[in-house]
């Protein structure tokens, strides 16, 4: 019996009856409210279904553009939220669970534009799965959560998931005029004096709500904006270089098309000037084959090393690499990882791929002796094919690399693998051919001993971590944002995110001791004392020149700044909707700022 049931009830029978009546009334009210929202979600669908038989015939699909205009009460040629679903409710439950609205609203902004109305018939025909010229109820509906592989127990922090998806304060009740929180920018006297670089993405309702990168001053004012007409999916990143150029990821696909890949897919890297003019653009994405995703790093020579999903069928994964995962979530393919180095030519807009590293070249297994990758799974320089992360974000991914950073001192890279819950150091001083062999093996790894142990046991420190980068490259010092997703908790414990700063075991000439532990040099929220600081996914933290650290919790777009003593001196929610993948603060004397900062 829990504590609530143990509590002594001292109310009178009259009060008890009143209480029960209030509960019933509240529950009944919630049922009515949900029923209304469900009906609102189907306004577009029911309007298209002229004869009300629960499906869309070929004629109803053809007539969709004309029928939709019946909802256009103000005759402006488009459908605003009030016309399409009776206003800005909790969009996740109102319209994002309704496939018809979801896909006609192609760009995900909850406004069905003139162009989307005109294209509605084509969109509806696209989802006629059996090509019988009509859409049935089964083709209308789709689940937001796909079942995990058969026999695999995925640990889900349901309280955190529920908070992320249902807490209306994180998005719908936000004050979009100014930052809100316990210590907003204008009130913090200890924050680092710089400009916060912010580049977000769609919000928790999967709506395209932010497509710009911003600079915000210490008073919370936006002082510069880089715009784009492209779609900015979650996981997008941006960096401002010393020459005033913004390197950023966007997508040539919209949110609907990107659902064919796992989260974080982008497909395009751009270089833009201070006025948002695109100087160079590189697309690397083909459905069913490959796609840029998450992070990239800019080398001193201007080249870019980016992370890309590599699609491989379950059959090929089994036959070529001995990887056998039964009934993967992505039934038709798995997602592996590739690093590509891109050499941009700003004069003619072209690009060359000059170096590659493939994660599958590192995979080793000890079951199929007839395969080339048969070997020792306890070899820490290799990647065990049979390690499986019981991660809520699996979605067919083997490794899920979500961050990358370049060490110019040693010509090496550090990447974060969310599925393996590890950091990997990789040698870049190789050719593509050399990287296929032992020269491409892991120089160092840390975070989860289970990935290379014989019996799958061992100490785990990292849990779906993000934003691993070099602080002091020559001395091997790094920082990592340890999300905490799937952390093994005792009953009653709350999950939390922590920030780790550590010195890795590397010699002054770049040689690694792969068996040595790192030295932790700074630790924020080590024991989860601040349980509110928790980002189930994405997020990041950067050390600032004065020793402070700025961090962003992704789902609620909460930004905190922490002093070296671990005290939070800045704590606010961004005054724009969306999710935050990264945050950084740029010094006023940084040469890349193209305005007067005095």
TORFI-112826 format. One record per residue (C-alpha): x, y, z; residue number from 1. Coordinates in nm, 4 decimals, m for minus. Layout:
N
        X        Y        Z vonu
        X        Y        Z  NUM
...
//
This chain:
598
        X        Y        Z vonu
   0.0000   0.0000   0.0000    1
   0.1456   0.3387  m0.0948    2
   0.1712   0.6424   0.1282    3
  m0.1448   0.7981  m0.0082    4
  m0.3451   0.4861   0.0811    5
  m0.1869   0.4759   0.4258    6
  m0.2948   0.8312   0.4996    7
  m0.5689   0.8551   0.7596    8
  m0.9002   0.9742   0.6128    9
  m1.0526   1.2257   0.8512   10
  m1.3160   1.3861   0.6303   11
  m1.6828   1.3385   0.7075   12
  m1.9051   1.1227   0.4906   13
  m2.0621   1.4350   0.3465   14
  m1.7237   1.5715   0.2451   15
  m1.6273   1.2316   0.1077   16
  m1.9392   1.2193  m0.1094   17
  m1.8682   1.5745  m0.2259   18
  m1.5109   1.4789  m0.3065   19
  m1.6223   1.1753  m0.5075   20
  m1.8705   1.3958  m0.6902   21
  m1.5958   1.6438  m0.7766   22
  m1.3685   1.3667  m0.9009   23
  m1.6448   1.2181  m1.1156   24
  m1.7321   1.5620  m1.2467   25
  m1.3651   1.6338  m1.3246   26
  m1.3222   1.2992  m1.4982   27
  m1.6455   1.3527  m1.6917   28
  m1.5249   1.6987  m1.7864   29
  m1.1957   1.5543  m1.9069   30
  m1.3826   1.2952  m2.1136   31
  m1.5962   1.5664  m2.2730   32
  m1.2889   1.7803  m2.3372   33
  m1.1035   1.4889  m2.4992   34
  m1.4100   1.4007  m2.7060   35
  m1.4315   1.7584  m2.8303   36
  m1.0613   1.7591  m2.9185   37
  m1.0915   1.4251  m3.0972   38
  m1.3789   1.5623  m3.3033   39
  m1.1840   1.8803  m3.3734   40
  m0.8939   1.6695  m3.4960   41
  m1.1198   1.5184  m3.7607   42
  m1.2761   1.8385  m3.8945   43
  m1.0661   1.8225  m4.2103   44
  m1.1124   1.4462  m4.2461   45
  m1.4895   1.4626  m4.1941   46
  m1.5209   1.7532  m4.4359   47
  m1.3443   1.5540  m4.7061   48
  m1.5609   1.2494  m4.6332   49
  m1.8675   1.4058  m4.7952   50
  m2.0939   1.0998  m4.7712   51
  m1.9784   1.0154  m4.4190   52
  m1.9014   0.6508  m4.4877   53
  m1.5674   0.6561  m4.3065   54
  m1.3469   0.6424  m4.6139   55
  m1.2430   0.8685  m4.8995   56
  m1.3488   0.7579  m5.2446   57
  m1.1616   0.8406  m5.5627   58
  m1.4106   1.1198  m5.6291   59
  m1.3738   1.2631  m5.2795   60
  m0.9957   1.2596  m5.3146   61
  m1.0175   1.4377  m5.6501   62
  m1.2525   1.6999  m5.5082   63
  m1.0433   1.7583  m5.1943   64
  m0.9071   2.1037  m5.2931   65
  m1.2571   2.2365  m5.3582   66
  m1.4162   2.0787  m5.0500   67
  m1.1439   2.2087  m4.8175   68
  m1.2271   2.5645  m4.9204   69
  m1.5675   2.5178  m4.7578   70
  m1.3831   2.5583  m4.4262   71
  m1.2286   2.8873  m4.5378   72
  m1.4686   3.1153  m4.3512   73
  m1.2703   3.4342  m4.4028   74
  m1.2072   3.3633  m4.7737   75
  m0.8331   3.4233  m4.7583   76
  m0.7518   3.1072  m4.9540   77
  m0.6013   2.9130  m4.6632   78
  m0.7138   2.7396  m4.3451   79
  m0.5910   2.8788  m4.0168   80
  m0.6066   2.6653  m3.6974   81
  m0.9462   2.8063  m3.5983   82
  m1.0902   2.6947  m3.9317   83
  m0.9209   2.3556  m3.9513   84
  m0.9462   2.2338  m3.5911   85
  m1.1162   2.5072  m3.3899   86
  m0.8084   2.6723  m3.2541   87
  m0.4708   2.6233  m3.0871   88
  m0.5360   2.3315  m2.8534   89
  m0.2740   2.0797  m2.7521   90
  m0.1752   2.0154  m3.1101   91
  m0.0043   1.6860  m3.0360   92
  m0.3296   1.5226  m2.9290   93
  m0.5596   1.7243  m3.1539   94
  m0.4140   1.7011  m3.5008   95
  m0.0800   1.5222  m3.4957   96
  m0.2531   1.1902  m3.4337   97
  m0.4781   1.2475  m3.7362   98
  m0.3044   1.1391  m4.0518   99
  m0.5276   1.3342  m4.2922  100
  m0.4557   1.6702  m4.1303  101
  m0.0986   1.5706  m4.0594  102
  m0.0084   1.5120  m4.4215  103
  m0.2155   1.7761  m4.5955  104
  m0.0373   2.0249  m4.3677  105
   0.2821   1.9466  m4.5529  106
   0.5185   2.1876  m4.3785  107
   0.3814   2.1165  m4.0310  108
   0.2988   2.4762  m3.9350  109
  m0.0715   2.3941  m3.8612  110
  m0.1789   2.6381  m4.1312  111
  m0.3099   2.4696  m4.4448  112
  m0.1858   2.7097  m4.7092  113
  m0.3213   2.7757  m5.0569  114
  m0.0483   2.5556  m5.2055  115
  m0.1227   2.2732  m4.9613  116
  m0.4928   2.2913  m5.0443  117
  m0.4152   2.2735  m5.4155  118
  m0.1851   1.9745  m5.3582  119
  m0.4177   1.7898  m5.1186  120
  m0.5404   1.5366  m5.3767  121
  m0.1837   1.4354  m5.4632  122
  m0.0937   1.3979  m5.0952  123
  m0.3990   1.1824  m5.0271  124
  m0.3238   0.9572  m5.3252  125
   0.0295   0.9128  m5.1949  126
  m0.1086   0.7375  m4.8861  127
  m0.3342   0.5030  m5.0769  128
  m0.1149   0.2127  m4.9702  129
  m0.2937  m0.0617  m5.1615  130
  m0.3515   0.1619  m5.4655  131
  m0.7255   0.0944  m5.4841  132
  m0.8027   0.4633  m5.5521  133
  m0.9573   0.5197  m5.2078  134
  m0.8496   0.5716  m4.8493  135
  m0.9889   0.3514  m4.5750  136
  m0.9924   0.4068  m4.2012  137
  m0.6814   0.1895  m4.1613  138
  m0.4965   0.4162  m4.3995  139
  m0.6146   0.7255  m4.2089  140
  m0.4626   0.6325  m3.8769  141
  m0.1023   0.5821  m3.7740  142
   0.0676   0.5202  m3.4435  143
   0.3138   0.7700  m3.3031  144
   0.5074   0.4965  m3.1228  145
   0.6333   0.1885  m3.3029  146
   0.6602  m0.1406  m3.1155  147
   1.0118  m0.2516  m3.0156  148
   1.1748  m0.5603  m3.1655  149
   1.0138  m0.8844  m3.0543  150
   1.1602  m1.0174  m2.7321  151
   1.3451  m0.6932  m2.6543  152
   1.2591  m0.5127  m2.3313  153
   1.3102  m0.1429  m2.3838  154
   1.3356   0.0562  m2.0616  155
   1.1266   0.3698  m2.0854  156
   1.1149   0.6422  m1.8235  157
   0.7394   0.6867  m1.8629  158
   0.7217   0.9780  m1.6186  159
   0.9805   1.1668  m1.8203  160
   0.8132   1.0725  m2.1481  161
   0.4751   1.1818  m2.0154  162
   0.6162   1.5126  m1.8926  163
   0.7806   1.5726  m2.2283  164
   0.4714   1.5001  m2.4363  165
   0.1934   1.6276  m2.2110  166
   0.3250   1.9202  m2.0090  167
   0.1474   2.2068  m2.1778  168
   0.3673   2.4623  m2.0055  169
   0.6664   2.3525  m2.2119  170
   0.5147   2.4904  m2.5307  171
   0.1527   2.6025  m2.5396  172
   0.1553   2.8295  m2.2320  173
   0.4902   2.9869  m2.3070  174
   0.5296   3.3632  m2.3136  175
   0.6759   3.4225  m2.6577  176
   0.7583   3.7864  m2.5868  177
   1.0397   3.7270  m2.3410  178
   1.2333   3.4548  m2.1631  179
   1.0695   3.3184  m1.8499  180
   1.2207   3.1361  m1.5551  181
   1.3747   3.1707  m1.2128  182
   1.6786   3.3688  m1.3360  183
   1.6138   3.5360  m1.6715  184
   1.8997   3.6935  m1.8689  185
   1.8291   4.0531  m1.7660  186
   1.8396   3.9567  m1.3962  187
   2.1605   3.7554  m1.3897  188
   2.4627   3.9506  m1.2694  189
   2.7057   3.6582  m1.2838  190
   2.6458   3.5339  m1.6372  191
   2.9224   3.5465  m1.8957  192
   2.8999   3.8626  m2.1040  193
   2.8430   3.7240  m2.4506  194
   2.5905   3.6507  m2.7233  195
   2.3990   3.3251  m2.6997  196
   2.3842   3.1364  m3.0298  197
   2.0533   2.9544  m3.0607  198
   1.9419   2.7228  m3.3382  199
   1.6352   2.5195  m3.2593  200
   1.3858   2.3037  m3.4413  201
   1.0241   2.1967  m3.4353  202
   0.8466   2.1721  m3.1023  203
   0.7067   1.8831  m2.9013  204
   0.3973   1.8857  m3.1213  205
   0.6136   1.8122  m3.4286  206
   0.5352   2.1503  m3.5803  207
   0.7804   2.3521  m3.7867  208
   0.7962   2.6539  m3.5593  209
   1.1523   2.7798  m3.5870  210
   1.3681   2.8045  m3.8940  211
   1.6147   3.0745  m3.7890  212
   1.9379   3.0905  m3.5972  213
   1.9581   3.3728  m3.3449  214
   2.2013   3.5683  m3.1345  215
   2.0618   3.6830  m2.8001  216
   2.2279   3.9369  m2.5717  217
   2.2542   3.9232  m2.1927  218
   1.9295   4.1149  m2.1533  219
   1.7361   3.8519  m2.3476  220
   1.7034   4.0582  m2.6658  221
   1.7468   3.9007  m3.0083  222
   2.0127   4.1095  m3.1801  223
   2.0675   3.9081  m3.4977  224
   1.8878   3.6457  m3.7045  225
   1.9914   3.4112  m3.9849  226
   1.6865   3.3021  m4.1818  227
   1.6200   3.0106  m4.4149  228
   1.3329   2.8913  m4.6324  229
   1.4305   2.5287  m4.5742  230
   1.2964   2.2919  m4.3116  231
   1.4918   2.2750  m3.9856  232
   1.4382   1.9349  m3.8212  233
   1.5287   1.8513  m3.4642  234
   1.8949   1.7711  m3.4240  235
   2.0054   2.0531  m3.6549  236
   2.3288   2.2307  m3.5609  237
   2.5012   2.5586  m3.6474  238
   2.8458   2.7084  m3.5879  239
   2.9698   3.0654  m3.6390  240
   3.3278   3.0738  m3.7639  241
   3.5872   3.3465  m3.7109  242
   3.5356   3.4800  m4.0640  243
   3.1703   3.5585  m3.9920  244
   3.0231   3.2625  m4.1792  245
   2.7475   3.0474  m4.0319  246
   2.7747   2.6757  m4.1058  247
   2.4374   2.5091  m4.0493  248
   2.2349   2.1979  m4.1264  249
   1.8898   2.2208  m4.2859  250
   1.6858   1.9773  m4.4900  251
   1.5713   1.9509  m4.8490  252
   1.2968   1.7268  m4.7092  253
   1.0106   1.8269  m4.4833  254
   0.9128   1.6690  m4.1524  255
   0.6818   1.4135  m4.3166  256
   0.9449   1.2810  m4.5525  257
   1.2123   1.2688  m4.2830  258
   1.0040   1.0218  m4.0828  259
   1.1454   0.7606  m4.3210  260
   1.4678   0.8002  m4.1218  261
   1.5397   0.8056  m3.7498  262
   1.5441   1.1338  m3.5574  263
   1.7991   1.4007  m3.6381  264
   1.8045   1.3563  m4.0152  265
   1.8919   1.6701  m4.2109  266
   2.0504   1.5981  m4.5486  267
   2.1972   1.9384  m4.6246  268
   2.4842   2.1569  m4.4998  269
   2.5007   2.5255  m4.5903  270
   2.7467   2.8083  m4.5491  271
   2.5727   3.1454  m4.5208  272
   2.7003   3.4985  m4.4713  273
   2.5943   3.7456  m4.2039  274
   2.2928   3.8507  m4.4121  275
   2.1670   3.4917  m4.4587  276
   2.2846   3.4689  m4.8197  277
   2.3673   3.1065  m4.9027  278
   2.7261   3.0955  m5.0291  279
   2.7491   2.7177  m5.0581  280
   2.5126   2.4260  m5.0175  281
   2.5757   2.0522  m5.0140  282
   2.3022   1.7882  m5.0235  283
   2.3735   1.4332  m4.9151  284
   2.0527   1.2404  m4.8864  285
   1.8723   0.9707  m5.0804  286
   1.5735   0.7809  m4.9431  287
   1.6588   0.4175  m4.8947  288
   2.0339   0.4841  m4.9085  289
   2.1930   0.7594  m4.6938  290
   2.1283   1.0900  m4.5162  291
   2.3290   1.3486  m4.3241  292
   2.2141   1.3771  m3.9658  293
   2.2849   1.5571  m3.6411  294
   2.6291   1.7072  m3.6188  295
   2.9349   1.8104  m3.8223  296
   3.2692   1.9719  m3.7465  297
   3.4608   2.2348  m3.9439  298
   3.8327   2.1697  m3.9935  299
   4.0967   2.4480  m3.9930  300
   4.1315   2.4132  m4.3717  301
   3.7587   2.4742  m4.4215  302
   3.6672   2.1122  m4.4884  303
   3.3682   1.9654  m4.3077  304
   3.3410   1.6212  m4.1497  305
   2.9779   1.5189  m4.1144  306
   2.7819   1.2223  m3.9780  307
   2.5578   1.0303  m4.2188  308
   2.3073   0.7504  m4.1807  309
   2.3930   0.4512  m4.3979  310
   2.0999   0.2248  m4.4794  311
   2.1514  m0.1501  m4.4970  312
   1.8915  m0.4241  m4.5235  313
   1.8600  m0.6758  m4.2387  314
   1.9520  m0.9490  m4.4879  315
   2.2750  m0.7756  m4.5931  316
   2.3606  m0.6953  m4.2315  317
   2.3271  m1.0623  m4.1481  318
   2.5062  m1.2045  m4.4508  319
   2.7928  m0.9538  m4.4601  320
   2.8492  m0.8729  m4.0934  321
   2.6735  m1.1432  m3.8931  322
   2.4391  m0.8883  m3.7357  323
   2.1120  m1.0608  m3.6594  324
   1.8469  m0.8504  m3.4867  325
   1.5070  m1.0156  m3.5112  326
   1.2168  m0.8007  m3.6315  327
   1.3837  m0.4564  m3.6202  328
   1.1588  m0.1551  m3.5761  329
   1.2637  m0.0342  m3.9181  330
   1.1493  m0.3554  m4.0810  331
   1.2964  m0.2924  m4.4250  332
   1.6396  m0.1619  m4.3238  333
   1.8884  m0.0878  m4.0502  334
   2.0720   0.2408  m3.9980  335
   2.4488   0.2272  m3.9757  336
   2.6883   0.5233  m3.9655  337
   2.9435   0.6808  m4.1946  338
   3.1683   0.9849  m4.1508  339
   3.2377   1.1850  m4.4652  340
   3.4823   1.4706  m4.5156  341
   3.3514   1.7322  m4.7558  342
   3.5735   1.9822  m4.9350  343
   3.3591   2.2829  m5.0270  344
   3.4332   2.5121  m5.3208  345
   3.2712   2.8478  m5.2515  346
   3.3681   2.9810  m5.5930  347
   3.1629   2.7408  m5.8023  348
   2.9401   2.5890  m5.5310  349
   3.0688   2.2350  m5.5793  350
   3.1955   1.9841  m5.3255  351
   3.4164   1.6770  m5.3162  352
   3.4077   1.3945  m5.0627  353
   3.7768   1.3454  m4.9812  354
   3.7663   1.1006  m4.6877  355
   3.5321   0.8434  m4.5379  356
   3.5086   0.6246  m4.2302  357
   3.2499   0.3464  m4.2082  358
   3.1382   0.2095  m3.8701  359
   3.0600  m0.1310  m4.0190  360
   3.4284  m0.1734  m4.1033  361
   3.4895  m0.1829  m3.7260  362
   3.2240  m0.4430  m3.6414  363
   3.3406  m0.7789  m3.5054  364
   3.1481  m1.0940  m3.4088  365
   3.2445  m1.4364  m3.2705  366
   2.9659  m1.6615  m3.4005  367
   3.0000  m1.6821  m3.7791  368
   3.3552  m1.8012  m3.8409  369
   3.3051  m1.7920  m4.2174  370
   3.2697  m1.4135  m4.2217  371
   3.5581  m1.1690  m4.2581  372
   3.4719  m0.9867  m3.9350  373
   3.4923  m1.2965  m3.7155  374
   3.7068  m1.2143  m3.4135  375
   3.7354  m1.1140  m3.0503  376
   3.4377  m0.9075  m2.9264  377
   3.6372  m0.8044  m2.6183  378
   3.8885  m0.6206  m2.8400  379
   3.8241  m0.2610  m2.7351  380
   3.9417  m0.1227  m3.0683  381
   3.6531  m0.3044  m3.2406  382
   3.2740  m0.2694  m3.2184  383
   3.0840  m0.5704  m3.0881  384
   2.8121  m0.6621  m3.3401  385
   2.5996  m0.8216  m3.0695  386
   2.5793  m0.5367  m2.8258  387
   2.2223  m0.4126  m2.8249  388
   2.1190  m0.1004  m2.6401  389
   1.7731  m0.1311  m2.4834  390
   1.7134   0.2274  m2.5843  391
   1.3791   0.3932  m2.6397  392
   1.5314   0.5746  m2.9369  393
   1.6500   0.2591  m3.1123  394
   1.4363   0.2849  m3.4308  395
   1.6576   0.0481  m3.6256  396
   1.9843   0.2260  m3.5504  397
   2.3008   0.0348  m3.4734  398
   2.5109   0.3207  m3.3359  399
   2.3319   0.6606  m3.3458  400
   2.6286   0.8961  m3.3669  401
   2.4931   1.2313  m3.2461  402
   2.7995   1.4545  m3.2099  403
   3.1444   1.4936  m3.3613  404
   3.4391   1.7249  m3.2916  405
   3.7863   1.7593  m3.4441  406
   4.1164   1.7677  m3.2558  407
   4.3593   1.9633  m3.4717  408
   4.6504   1.8891  m3.2357  409
   4.6423   1.5160  m3.3095  410
   4.4301   1.5055  m3.6279  411
   4.1731   1.2940  m3.4450  412
   3.7971   1.2939  m3.3980  413
   3.5728   1.2294  m3.1020  414
   3.2209   1.1022  m3.1681  415
   2.9322   1.0195  m2.9374  416
   2.7418   0.6938  m2.9908  417
   2.4008   0.7171  m2.8278  418
   2.3136   0.3519  m2.8843  419
   2.6391   0.2188  m2.7408  420
   2.6404   0.4895  m2.4693  421
   3.0056   0.5568  m2.5428  422
   3.2542   0.8121  m2.6670  423
   3.4870   0.6965  m2.9467  424
   3.8150   0.8523  m3.0585  425
   3.9007   0.7935  m3.4253  426
   4.2176   0.8675  m3.6217  427
   4.1644   1.1097  m3.9105  428
   4.5255   1.0883  m4.0249  429
   4.4426   0.8082  m4.2677  430
   4.3242   0.7627  m4.6227  431
   3.9787   0.6263  m4.6947  432
   4.1322   0.2899  m4.7884  433
   4.3465   0.2833  m4.4737  434
   4.0397   0.3679  m4.2628  435
   3.8772   0.0445  m4.3812  436
   4.1491  m0.1528  m4.2052  437
   4.3108  m0.1445  m3.8628  438
   4.4074   0.2222  m3.9050  439
   4.0378   0.3030  m3.8732  440
   3.9895   0.1131  m3.5466  441
   3.8918   0.2935  m3.2291  442
   4.1855   0.4640  m3.0592  443
   3.9916   0.5047  m2.7363  444
   3.6420   0.4417  m2.6021  445
   3.4714   0.5144  m2.2737  446
   3.1302   0.5208  m2.1125  447
   2.9950   0.1657  m2.1129  448
   3.1956  m0.1476  m2.0366  449
   2.9045  m0.3683  m2.1437  450
   2.9751  m0.3033  m2.5102  451
   3.2966  m0.5073  m2.5145  452
   3.2587  m0.7529  m2.2265  453
   3.2231  m1.1238  m2.2954  454
   2.8983  m1.1585  m2.1007  455
   2.7485  m0.8129  m2.1655  456
   2.7994  m0.6915  m1.8098  457
   3.0098  m0.4081  m1.6734  458
   2.9969  m0.0553  m1.5398  459
   2.8019   0.2030  m1.7365  460
   2.8475   0.5774  m1.6892  461
   2.7019   0.7354  m2.0021  462
   2.3353   0.7136  m2.0975  463
   2.2391   0.8382  m2.4455  464
   2.4877   1.1247  m2.4123  465
   2.5288   1.4179  m2.6555  466
   2.7630   1.7048  m2.7396  467
   3.1051   1.5550  m2.6672  468
   3.3752   1.8027  m2.7702  469
   3.7340   1.8986  m2.7018  470
   3.7934   2.1736  m2.4453  471
   4.1721   2.1439  m2.4404  472
   4.2648   1.9309  m2.7404  473
   4.6384   1.9113  m2.6647  474
   4.5778   1.7815  m2.3124  475
   4.2891   1.5567  m2.4103  476
   4.0286   1.7416  m2.2041  477
   3.6690   1.7050  m2.3169  478
   3.3173   1.7799  m2.1981  479
   3.0028   1.5730  m2.2520  480
   2.6315   1.6218  m2.1857  481
   2.5175   1.2958  m2.0235  482
   2.1405   1.2844  m2.0817  483
   2.0590   0.9983  m1.8467  484
   1.8004   0.8290  m2.0697  485
   1.7611   0.4629  m1.9672  486
   1.9676   0.5136  m1.6547  487
   1.9140   0.2209  m1.4184  488
   1.7236   0.3657  m1.1226  489
   1.6062   0.2345  m0.7887  490
   1.2390   0.2618  m0.6948  491
   1.1522   0.6187  m0.6079  492
   1.4567   0.7711  m0.7778  493
   1.4170   1.0405  m1.0420  494
   1.6229   1.0512  m1.3551  495
   1.8576   1.3400  m1.4237  496
   2.1084   1.4817  m1.6683  497
   2.4671   1.5586  m1.5730  498
   2.7588   1.7371  m1.7340  499
   3.1019   1.5736  m1.7218  500
   3.4355   1.7379  m1.7876  501
   3.7303   1.5003  m1.8007  502
   4.0893   1.4512  m1.9095  503
   4.1320   1.1503  m2.1345  504
   4.4443   0.9255  m2.1187  505
   4.6381   1.0595  m2.4177  506
   5.0094   1.1374  m2.4349  507
   5.1479   1.4739  m2.5566  508
   5.2102   1.3177  m2.8987  509
   4.8562   1.1819  m2.9368  510
   4.9077   0.8201  m2.8282  511
   4.6230   0.6581  m2.6354  512
   4.6041   0.4127  m2.3467  513
   4.2800   0.2421  m2.4435  514
   4.2563   0.0588  m2.1103  515
   4.2966   0.3635  m1.8848  516
   4.0124   0.5543  m1.7209  517
   3.9641   0.9278  m1.7739  518
   4.0174   1.1759  m1.4933  519
   3.6981   1.3645  m1.4080  520
   3.7916   1.7323  m1.3655  521
   3.4433   1.8877  m1.3217  522
   3.1012   1.7405  m1.2628  523
   2.7611   1.9124  m1.2565  524
   2.4546   1.7391  m1.1074  525
   2.6621   1.4327  m1.0233  526
   2.4034   1.2704  m0.7993  527
   2.0957   1.4197  m0.9574  528
   2.0398   1.6768  m0.6839  529
   1.8616   1.8906  m0.9436  530
   1.6143   1.6342  m1.0772  531
   1.4466   1.9068  m1.2846  532
   1.7620   1.9247  m1.4946  533
   1.6822   1.6353  m1.7242  534
   1.6850   1.6149  m2.1019  535
   1.5638   1.2770  m2.2228  536
   1.7158   1.3435  m2.5651  537
   1.9296   1.6009  m2.7513  538
   2.0672   1.8955  m2.5520  539
   2.4233   2.0105  m2.4945  540
   2.6626   2.2138  m2.2815  541
   2.9591   2.4383  m2.3588  542
   3.2319   2.5704  m2.1311  543
   3.2702   2.9492  m2.1563  544
   3.5922   3.1545  m2.1416  545
   3.5316   3.2636  m1.7797  546
   3.4896   2.9036  m1.6601  547
   3.1105   2.9078  m1.6587  548
   2.9159   2.6432  m1.8529  549
   2.6006   2.7100  m2.0548  550
   2.3628   2.4201  m2.1215  551
   2.0256   2.3561  m2.2842  552
   1.7636   2.0977  m2.1906  553
   1.6131   2.0054  m2.5244  554
   1.2467   1.9224  m2.4728  555
   1.1495   2.2304  m2.2738  556
   1.4133   2.4629  m2.4247  557
   1.5460   2.5438  m2.0773  558
   1.8833   2.7186  m2.0749  559
   2.1004   2.7325  m1.7662  560
   2.4404   2.8831  m1.6988  561
   2.6489   2.7271  m1.4226  562
   2.9504   2.8756  m1.2473  563
   3.2634   2.6685  m1.1688  564
   3.1264   2.5941  m0.8196  565
   2.8250   2.4217  m0.9737  566
   2.5771   2.6988  m0.8917  567
   2.3084   2.7848  m1.1460  568
   2.3329   3.1584  m1.2133  569
   2.1062   3.1746  m1.5191  570
   1.7892   2.9681  m1.5614  571
   1.5212   3.0438  m1.8176  572
   1.2936   2.9044  m2.0855  573
   1.3506   3.0324  m2.4367  574
   1.0906   3.2841  m2.5588  575
   1.0392   3.0964  m2.8842  576
   0.8736   2.7587  m2.9423  577
   1.0760   2.4571  m3.0377  578
   1.3456   2.2279  m2.9036  579
   1.7085   2.3102  m2.8398  580
   1.9792   2.0833  m2.9732  581
   2.2740   2.3052  m2.8830  582
   2.3554   2.6331  m2.7175  583
   2.6749   2.8369  m2.6999  584
   2.7789   3.1832  m2.5922  585
   3.0052   3.3926  m2.8121  586
   3.2476   3.6476  m2.6738  587
   3.1846   4.0129  m2.7752  588
   3.5367   4.0339  m2.9180  589
   3.4906   3.7239  m3.1382  590
   3.5935   3.8156  m3.4936  591
   3.2980   3.6332  m3.6419  592
   3.0503   3.8888  m3.5065  593
   2.9793   4.1321  m3.7867  594
   2.8247   4.4130  m3.5845  595
   2.9380   4.6684  m3.3302  596
   2.9226   4.4914  m2.9934  597
   3.0272   4.7940  m2.7872  598
//
